[in-house]
Amino acid sequence: MKPIIKNTAIIIFIFSVTLSAGCKKDFLSVNPPDQISAELVWNDAALAQAFVTELYNGLGVGGFSEQMLSSVSDESMFTHPNRGIDLVNASIINPTTLGWVDGTWGYNDMYNRIRACNITIERLSEGGDNGIADQNVKNQLLGEAHFLRAYFYHQLVRFYGSVPLIQKSYALNDDFAIKRATFEECVNLIIADCDQAKTLLAIAPSQKGRSSGLAANALKSRVLLYAASDLHDIPTAKAKSTVISGFANPEFLGYLTGDRTARWKAAQEAAKVVLDAATGYKMNLTSPVPASEGRMNYKSIAMGGGSKAPGIDASAASELILARYFIDRNDMRFGRFNGPNGYHNWAGNTPIGLLVDDYEMIDGTKFSWNNPAHKAAPYQNRDPRFYATILYDGADWKPRNIVSGNVDPANQIQTGEYDLIEDGKLISFKGLDTRGSSIENWNGSWTGYYMHKFIDSDPNIADANQPQFVPWPFLRYTEAVFNYIEASIELNELDQALLWLNRIRFRAGMPALAAMSQVELRNAYRQERRIEMVYEEQRYHDARRWMIAPEVLGRKTTYIKVTGKFKPGQSKSAPYRYDPTVYNYTYTPTVETAQENRKWEDKIYFRPFSRDEVNRNKDLTQNPGY
């Protein structure tokens, strides 16, 4: 039987060929109208390109899915029940109850994509069965296939630990029982694919949204950094976790032996290649920019050149090494997924107080609820990135009347309860963006905050049904800078680490950090990475690989209770607006367990393989704790 390839990109081509066949005598001997034989695909450059282009669908919409990885970390909480995220956060997932699994890292999803990559590599490599004469075309497609296979395997490895390594396109009569490779073998294959990809692809960025030599280097940098981290250094991991120390096959989780310093050095060198090959956005500053500029710098980076909002610098798209771009409004509904319910949005992933409290004051000191000045005005004089990331009570936002009527002429976020005069009587008015709102209260935030980052602040698209074209950053320059900083700290090269760390802070309008010890700088770096890379699918992996998850991911979530009481002699009738001359505001951080009750168990360091998968592959060893 001929191998069959399905590809929506070429359906129109097939349809036209079918129609042209007319009423021939052999009309019963035709190919299915939605399929095309492999022989045709790999002998036509355009069809081969369509096949490889389809591989990118394995990346999905990046982190812009309705349920975000941030909500299984200490960044956000998922608002809606019965989606499986709460099971992950309560550490009660198991091989029969997997909880939330996303198509961009699910076990079967990734192997389906890896198989397609393997087909491409087999057909286009030297000696492969194809009729494409243009070697440049073949190099481009081969490079993309090697990069994407590396990316899909890296997704598997950072969620599951080591996995079976499959480098051929299995047929139906092949033996599908295959053992897990070691963690080291998995890393070696990913790095080899990255190296092959960067050899085949130009170092300079290629077409928007496609892999490049620079993207291959950036992915290599990430993978090597993870490989050097605590979770994957088995002597270190065993000392920190009884679950890992009791596992009979630790080689599936990390390196049993070897020179860890050499692993840090390899991670540092890989990151430096990226630093030298690109420039990022405003990464050459020698002092902090003003706070207002720092806020707009961060907003511009988040928009990635996809917004026409006032003050946004489109050149910040230079940060992006590999991104998912959107050309149709149906592709991207991130504002609808996460915006305030008072704007008829769904408030899916809402920031938790634990994140909000970690934003420093503008002078670089720590925020503290024990500081009376901080407690009285918690949203004043914070890190400029805070104002580009979080929507809080009283924050200015888009024209509400476009979607909700003339109920809030001030266009401010309302997440509290406030005194108000109605029909001559004092009432307690529940804000429009609360779970007591008159507007879709079932979509209200549990935490008292809403997401700002990645939501286009252009006032002309206040209606969430309007398109948003903000790209998702799979790989960006600043991540490579952080990778270089982390490796430098672990190699005790503190001056270089501090130099680059302060460049990130200067761009955001934050003051320089002074020289400090290795331990102090490591903690400062982790704080900076948490704030700068928030909602970019970093924190969940960082907390695990640093093995600080019990302390940070296992915490109970917190929300903010906001109340506004009339000052003596003051009153106000509807509509409500934030006004500290009329109201005394109080802010009370509160533990929230009504929606989910978080608990960390060390088995969550690695996801379980499903019972069905273990039953299908008897050689697949289950992860520890399951």
C-alpha positions in Angstrom: 0.0 0.0 0.0 1.3 3.5 -0.8 1.8 5.8 2.1 -0.8 8.4 2.3 -0.3 12.0 3.4 -3.1 14.3 4.5 -2.6 18.0 4.4 -5.3 20.7 4.4 -3.0 23.1 2.6 -3.2 21.0 -0.5 -6.9 20.1 -0.5 -7.7 22.8 -3.1 -5.0 21.4 -5.4 -6.4 17.9 -5.1 -9.9 19.1 -5.6 -9.0 20.9 -8.9 -7.2 17.8 -10.2 -10.2 15.7 -9.4 -12.6 18.0 -11.3 -10.3 18.0 -14.3 -10.5 14.2 -14.6 -14.1 14.6 -16.0 -16.1 11.4 -16.9 -13.3 9.1 -17.9 -13.9 5.4 -18.1 -11.5 4.8 -15.2 -13.4 7.1 -13.0 -13.6 4.4 -10.2 -9.8 4.2 -10.1 -9.1 7.6 -8.5 -7.3 8.7 -5.4 -9.4 9.8 -2.5 -10.3 13.5 -3.0 -8.8 14.7 0.3 -5.5 12.7 0.1 -2.4 12.6 -2.0 0.2 9.9 -2.4 3.6 10.5 -0.9 5.3 10.1 -4.3 3.6 13.2 -5.5 4.4 15.2 -2.4 8.1 14.4 -2.3 8.6 15.1 -6.0 7.1 18.6 -5.9 8.8 21.4 -4.0 5.5 23.3 -3.3 3.8 20.2 -2.0 6.8 19.3 0.2 6.8 22.9 1.5 3.1 22.5 2.3 3.8 19.3 4.2 6.5 20.9 6.3 4.4 24.0 6.9 1.7 21.8 8.4 4.2 20.6 11.0 4.1 24.0 12.6 0.5 23.2 13.7 2.2 21.1 16.4 3.1 24.4 18.0 -0.6 25.3 18.3 -1.2 29.0 19.3 1.8 28.8 21.7 0.8 29.8 25.2 -2.3 31.7 24.1 -4.7 28.7 24.6 -7.7 29.2 26.9 -6.0 27.2 29.7 -2.5 28.5 30.3 0.6 26.9 31.8 0.7 29.9 34.2 -2.2 28.5 36.0 -0.3 25.4 37.2 2.3 27.8 38.6 2.3 30.6 41.1 1.4 33.1 38.3 -2.3 32.7 37.9 -5.4 30.7 38.8 -7.8 29.3 36.3 -11.3 30.7 36.9 -13.5 27.9 35.6 -14.1 24.5 37.2 -13.8 21.0 35.8 -11.0 21.6 33.4 -8.3 19.4 35.1 -6.0 22.2 36.2 -7.2 22.0 39.8 -6.3 18.3 39.7 -2.7 19.1 38.8 -2.4 21.8 41.4 -3.8 19.5 44.1 -1.2 16.8 43.1 -3.9 14.2 42.5 -3.2 13.3 38.9 -2.3 9.7 38.1 -2.0 7.5 35.0 -5.8 7.1 34.8 -6.7 10.7 35.7 -4.2 12.9 33.9 -5.9 16.2 34.6 -5.3 19.0 32.1 -3.2 18.0 29.1 -2.5 20.5 26.3 -2.0 19.5 22.6 1.3 21.4 22.5 3.0 19.0 24.9 0.7 15.9 25.1 2.5 12.6 24.7 0.5 11.3 21.7 0.3 14.8 20.1 4.0 15.2 20.1 4.8 11.8 18.7 2.3 12.3 15.9 4.3 15.4 15.0 7.7 13.7 15.5 6.6 11.0 13.0 5.8 13.7 10.4 9.3 15.2 11.0 10.8 11.8 10.6 9.1 11.3 7.3 10.4 14.6 6.1 14.0 13.8 7.2 13.9 10.4 5.5 12.6 11.7 2.2 14.8 14.8 1.9 18.1 13.5 3.4 20.8 12.3 1.1 19.6 9.1 -0.5 16.0 9.9 0.4 13.2 9.1 -2.1 12.4 12.5 -3.6 12.6 14.3 -6.9 13.3 17.8 -5.6 16.3 19.2 -7.5 16.8 22.5 -5.7 19.2 21.7 -2.9 18.5 25.1 -1.2 14.8 24.1 -0.9 15.8 20.7 0.5 18.1 22.3 3.0 15.5 24.7 4.2 12.8 22.0 4.6 15.3 19.6 6.2 16.5 22.3 8.6 12.9 23.1 9.6 12.1 19.4 10.2 15.2 18.9 12.4 14.4 22.0 14.4 10.8 21.0 14.9 11.7 17.5 15.9 14.1 19.0 18.4 11.3 21.3 19.7 8.7 18.5 20.0 11.2 16.2 21.8 12.2 19.1 24.2 8.5 19.5 25.0 8.2 15.8 25.9 11.4 15.8 27.9 10.6 18.9 30.0 7.2 17.5 31.0 7.9 13.7 31.2 11.7 13.3 31.6 13.2 10.9 29.1 11.0 9.2 26.5 11.5 6.6 23.8 13.6 8.1 20.9 12.0 7.3 17.6 14.0 8.5 14.5 12.1 6.7 11.8 8.5 6.7 10.5 7.0 3.5 11.9 4.8 1.4 9.6 1.8 -0.6 10.9 3.7 -3.8 11.0 6.6 -2.4 13.1 7.1 -3.3 16.8 5.9 -0.4 18.8 7.3 -1.6 22.1 10.3 0.6 22.8 12.1 1.5 26.0 12.7 4.9 27.3 16.1 6.3 26.4 18.2 7.8 29.1 17.7 11.5 29.9 21.2 12.2 28.5 20.5 10.4 25.3 17.4 12.5 24.8 19.3 15.7 25.4 22.0 14.5 22.9 19.4 13.9 20.2 17.8 17.3 20.7 21.1 19.1 20.6 22.2 17.1 17.5 18.9 18.2 15.8 19.5 21.8 16.8 23.1 21.6 15.4 21.9 20.1 12.2 19.1 22.7 11.8 21.5 25.6 12.3 23.8 24.1 9.7 21.0 23.8 7.2 19.4 27.2 8.0 20.9 30.6 7.9 21.9 32.2 11.2 19.9 35.3 10.4 16.1 35.0 11.1 14.2 33.6 8.2 10.5 34.3 7.4 8.4 35.4 10.3 7.0 32.5 12.1 9.5 29.9 10.7 12.5 28.3 12.3 16.0 29.7 11.7 19.5 29.0 12.6 19.2 31.6 15.4 16.1 29.8 16.7 18.0 26.5 16.7 20.7 28.1 18.8 18.1 29.6 21.2 16.5 26.3 21.7 19.8 24.6 22.2 20.6 27.2 24.9 17.4 26.4 26.7 17.8 22.6 26.6 21.4 22.8 27.8 20.4 25.1 30.7 17.7 22.7 31.8 20.1 19.8 31.5 22.5 21.5 34.0 19.7 22.3 36.5 19.1 20.7 39.9 16.2 18.5 38.8 18.3 16.8 36.2 21.5 16.4 38.2 20.5 13.1 40.0 22.8 13.4 43.0 21.3 16.8 43.7 17.8 15.8 42.9 18.0 12.7 45.2 19.2 14.9 48.0 16.1 17.1 47.6 13.4 14.5 46.9 12.7 11.2 48.5 10.4 10.3 45.6 13.3 10.7 43.1 15.8 9.1 45.5 13.6 6.0 45.7 13.1 5.7 41.9 14.8 2.6 40.4 15.6 4.2 37.1 16.9 7.7 37.8 18.7 7.7 34.4 15.3 8.5 32.9 15.2 11.8 34.9 18.7 13.2 34.7 22.5 12.7 34.7 23.8 10.1 37.1 27.4 11.2 36.8 29.5 13.5 34.8 30.9 17.0 35.1 28.1 19.3 36.0 30.4 22.3 35.6 30.9 21.3 32.0 27.2 21.2 31.6 26.9 24.7 32.9 29.7 25.8 30.6 28.0 24.3 27.6 24.8 26.1 28.5 26.7 29.4 28.9 28.4 29.0 25.5 25.2 28.2 23.7 23.5 31.3 25.2 26.5 33.5 24.2 26.1 32.4 20.6 22.6 33.9 20.6 23.7 37.0 22.4 26.4 37.6 19.8 24.2 36.9 16.8 21.4 39.3 17.7 20.8 42.4 19.7 17.4 42.2 21.3 15.5 45.3 22.3 17.3 48.2 24.1 19.7 45.7 25.7 22.7 48.1 25.6 21.6 50.7 28.3 24.0 51.8 31.0 21.4 53.4 33.4 17.7 53.0 34.0 15.2 54.7 31.7 12.4 56.7 33.3 9.6 54.6 34.8 7.1 55.7 32.2 9.5 54.6 29.4 10.2 51.4 31.2 6.5 50.5 31.3 6.2 51.2 27.6 9.3 49.3 26.8 7.8 46.2 28.5 4.4 46.7 26.8 6.1 47.0 23.4 8.0 43.8 23.9 4.8 42.0 24.9 3.0 43.3 21.8 5.8 42.1 19.6 4.9 44.5 16.8 1.3 43.4 16.7 -0.4 46.4 18.2 -1.3 50.0 17.1 -1.9 51.2 20.7 -0.5 54.6 21.5 3.1 54.6 22.6 3.9 51.0 21.4 7.3 50.7 19.7 6.9 48.3 16.8 10.7 47.9 16.7 10.5 45.8 19.9 9.6 42.9 17.6 13.4 42.6 17.3 13.1 40.6 20.6 11.4 37.8 18.9 13.5 34.8 17.6 10.6 32.5 17.0 7.0 33.5 17.3 3.5 32.5 16.4 1.8 35.2 14.3 -1.9 35.6 13.7 -3.6 36.7 10.5 -7.2 36.0 11.4 -9.3 37.1 14.3 -10.6 33.6 14.9 -7.0 32.4 15.5 -6.5 34.7 18.5 -9.0 35.4 21.3 -6.6 36.0 24.1 -8.4 39.2 25.3 -11.7 37.3 25.4 -10.1 34.4 27.3 -8.5 36.5 30.0 -10.0 40.0 30.1 -12.4 41.3 32.8 -16.0 40.0 33.0 -17.2 43.6 33.2 -16.1 43.9 29.5 -17.9 40.6 28.7 -14.7 38.6 28.8 -14.1 35.2 30.4 -11.3 36.0 33.0 -9.8 32.6 32.4 -6.3 32.9 33.9 -6.2 35.6 36.6 -3.0 36.8 38.4 -2.7 35.6 41.9 -1.6 37.8 44.8 1.6 35.8 45.3 2.7 37.1 41.9 1.5 40.7 42.5 3.3 40.8 45.8 6.6 39.9 44.2 6.9 43.1 42.2 9.4 45.3 43.8 9.0 49.0 44.6 10.3 51.4 42.0 13.4 52.0 44.1 14.3 48.3 44.1 13.2 47.5 47.6 10.8 44.7 48.4 7.1 45.2 48.7 5.6 44.2 52.0 2.1 44.1 53.5 3.8 44.7 56.8 4.9 48.2 55.7 2.0 50.6 56.5 2.8 52.8 53.5 2.7 49.8 51.1 -0.5 48.4 52.6 -2.3 51.8 52.3 -1.4 52.2 48.6 -0.2 48.8 47.3 -0.4 49.8 43.6 1.7 52.9 43.8 5.4 53.2 42.9 5.9 49.6 41.8 8.2 48.1 39.2 7.0 49.6 35.9 6.5 46.1 34.5 3.7 45.7 37.0 1.6 48.3 35.3 2.1 46.5 31.9 1.2 43.1 33.3 -1.5 43.4 35.9 -5.0 45.0 35.9 -5.8 46.0 39.5 -8.6 47.9 41.2 -8.7 51.4 39.9 -6.4 50.8 36.9 -7.3 52.6 33.7 -8.5 50.4 30.9 -10.5 50.5 27.6 -13.7 52.3 26.8 -16.3 50.1 28.6 -19.3 51.7 26.9 -18.4 50.0 23.6 -19.4 46.6 25.0 -21.2 47.2 28.4 -23.1 50.4 28.0 -22.6 53.7 29.9 -22.0 52.1 33.3 -18.4 53.3 33.9 -17.5 56.6 32.2 -14.1 56.5 34.0 -13.2 53.2 32.3 -11.5 51.8 35.3 -11.1 48.2 36.7 -13.5 47.6 39.6 -12.7 44.6 41.7 -13.9 45.8 45.1 -17.0 46.7 47.0 -17.7 50.4 47.5 -20.1 52.7 49.4 -22.6 54.3 47.0 -25.7 56.3 47.4 -28.7 54.9 45.6 -32.2 56.3 45.9 -31.0 58.3 48.9 -29.8 55.2 50.7 -26.3 53.9 51.4 -25.5 50.6 49.6 -22.5 48.4 49.1 -21.9 48.3 45.4 -20.1 45.3 44.0 -17.7 46.3 41.3 -18.4 45.6 37.6 -15.4 43.2 37.4 -16.2 41.1 40.5 -18.1 37.8 41.0 -20.9 39.9 42.3 -21.1 42.0 39.2 -24.3 42.8 37.2 -22.3 41.7 34.1 -21.5 38.0 33.7 -20.6 37.6 37.3 -19.8 33.9 36.7 -16.8 35.0 34.7 -15.5 37.2 37.4 -12.0 36.9 38.8 -11.6 34.9 42.1 -8.3 36.7 42.8 -9.2 40.4 42.4 -6.8 40.9 39.5 -6.8 40.5 35.7 -4.2 40.0 33.1 -2.8 42.9 31.1 0.3 41.5 29.4 -0.4 40.2 25.9 -3.8 41.8 25.8 -3.7 44.6 23.2 -4.4 47.9 25.0 -5.5 49.6 21.8 -8.7 51.4 22.8 -10.1 50.9 19.3 -10.4 47.1 20.0 -12.2 47.2 23.3 -14.7 44.7 22.0 -13.2 41.3 22.5 -14.7 40.0 19.3 -12.4 42.3 17.4 -9.1 40.8 16.1 -5.8 40.9 18.1 -2.6 40.3 16.3 -0.1 40.0 19.2 2.4 37.2 18.5 3.3 34.4 20.9 7.0 34.4 21.8 8.3 30.8 21.7 11.9 32.0 21.9 13.0 35.6 22.5 16.3 37.3 23.0 15.9 38.1 26.6 15.4 34.4 27.5 18.8 33.7 26.0 20.2 36.6 28.1 18.7 35.0 31.2 20.2 31.6 30.3 23.6 33.2 30.0 23.2 34.9 33.3 22.1 31.8 35.1 25.0 29.7 33.7 27.4 32.5 34.6 26.2 32.6 38.2 26.6 28.8 38.6 30.1 29.1 37.1 30.7 31.9 39.7 31.3 34.5 36.9 29.3 37.0 38.8 30.5 40.2 37.1 29.2 39.1 33.7 26.0 37.9 35.2 25.4 41.2 37.0 26.2 43.2 33.9 23.5 41.5 31.8 21.0 41.4 34.7 21.2 45.1 35.1 20.7 45.7 31.4 17.3 44.0 31.7 16.4 46.1 34.7 17.6 49.3 33.1 15.3 48.7 30.1 12.4 48.3 32.5 13.2 51.4 34.5 14.6 49.6 37.5 17.7 50.6 39.4 21.0 48.6 39.2 21.7 45.7 41.6 24.9 46.1 43.5 27.6 43.4 43.7 26.6 40.5 45.9 27.4 36.9 46.8 26.7 34.0 44.5 23.7 32.9 46.6 22.3 36.4 46.7 22.8 37.0 43.0 21.1 33.6 42.2 18.1 34.7 44.2 18.0 38.1 42.6 18.2 36.5 39.2 15.4 34.1 39.9 13.2 37.1 41.0 14.1 39.0 37.9 13.3 36.1 35.6 10.0 35.5 37.3 8.9 39.1 36.7 10.3 39.6 33.2 9.2 36.3 31.7 5.8 36.1 33.4 3.1 34.2 31.4 5.6 33.0 28.9 5.5 29.4 30.0 8.8 29.7 31.9 7.8 29.7 35.6 6.3 26.2 35.8 9.4 24.7 34.3 11.8 27.0 36.3 10.3 26.2 39.6 10.6 22.5 38.9 14.1 22.4 37.5 15.3 24.6 40.4 13.4 22.2 42.7 11.8 25.1 44.6 8.3 23.9 43.6 7.4 22.7 47.1 8.0 26.2 48.4 6.4 28.2 45.6 4.0 26.0 43.5 2.6 24.4 46.6 1.5 27.6 48.3 -2.2 28.4 48.7 -3.3 31.0 46.2 -4.1 34.5 47.5 -6.6 37.1 46.3 -7.1 40.7 47.3 -10.2 42.0 49.0 -10.8 45.7 48.2 -13.3 47.9 50.0 -14.0 51.6 49.6 -15.7 53.4 52.4 -16.8 57.0 52.4 -14.5 59.4 54.1 -16.2 61.6 56.8 -18.4 64.1 55.1 -18.1 62.5 51.6 -20.6 60.7 49.5 -21.1 59.6 45.9 -24.0 58.5 43.7 -23.8 56.1 40.7 -21.9 55.6 38.6 -18.9 54.6 40.8 -15.4 55.6 40.0 -12.1 55.2 41.8 -11.6 58.4 43.9 -9.3 58.5 46.9 -10.6 62.0 47.8 -14.0 60.5 48.4 -13.1 57.0 49.6 -10.9 55.4 52.2 -9.7 52.2 50.5 -8.5 49.1 52.3 -6.7 46.2 50.8 -6.7 42.8 52.5 -4.7 39.9 51.1 -6.7 36.7 51.6 -6.0 33.0 51.1 -8.3 31.5 48.5 -9.2 27.8 48.5 -12.8 27.9 47.3 -11.8 27.3 43.6 -8.8 25.1 44.2 -6.7 23.8 47.1 -3.1 23.6 46.0 -0.8 21.0 47.4 2.6 20.0 46.1 3.8 16.4 46.0 7.2 15.5 44.4 5.6 13.1 41.9 4.5 16.3 40.0 8.1 17.0 39.1 7.3 14.8 36.1 3.9 14.1 34.4 2.7 10.5 34.4 2.4 8.4 31.3 -1.2 7.4 30.7 -2.4 3.9 31.6 -3.4 3.3 28.0 0.1 4.2 26.8 1.8 1.9 29.3 -0.6 -0.9 28.3 0.3 -0.4 24.7 4.0 -0.2 25.3 5.0 -2.8 28.0 8.6 -1.5 27.9 7.6 2.0 28.9 8.7 2.5 32.5 6.3 4.8 34.5 7.6 7.9 36.2 8.2 7.9 40.0 5.3 8.4 42.4 2.6 6.9 40.1 
